[in-house]
Structure formats: structure tokens, C-alpha cells
Amino acid sequence: MIKGYDTKDIKATETKMEEPKPSTMKAPAYEDGFIFERDDLFFFKWKGGECGFHSRVDAEAGLEKVSG
């Protein structure tokens, strides 16, 4: 055994974790093809997915491409 090495007793925590509270602010539900801004990026939802772009012009071009 290593000199000076002792095992430690592990004790259960005395604090309890608080139950998470439901979020009061939900993200707005956007329709497919609606362009919106979040965190300085432009997004649109399309068939359950989100596409993000650096500018609104790029988002409009991307939307036109996927929507046909």
C-alpha cells in the first residue's frame, strides 16, 4: 500500500436539487417559410427543420430554392 494513502468515507449530499420549472417563454411557432431573426442570424422553418443564414437576402434565396 502507498504510504500516507487512506480511503475516505463518502457521504450522501445534504442538498436537494430543485424541480425544474416549466419555461414561461416558449419560442413562437412559425409557419413553414416564415423568415425570422435570432442571435443575429436569419432562419426559416421548412418541413420540420430550420435553415439558418447570415443575412435576410441569403435566407430569402434559400427559401426560394427549397420551396421551388
C-alpha positions, 0 to 999 in steps of 0.5 A: 500500500502507498504510504500516507494513502487512506480511503475516505468515507463518502457521504450522501449530499445534504442538498436537494436539487430543485424541480425544474420549472416549466419555461414561461417563454416558449419560442413562437411557432412559425409557419413553414417559410416564415423568415425570422431573426435570432442571435443575429442570424436569419432562419426559416422553418421548412418541413420540420427543420430550420435553415439558418443564414447570415443575412435576410437576402441569403435566407430569402434565396434559400427559401426560394430554392427549397420551396421551388 
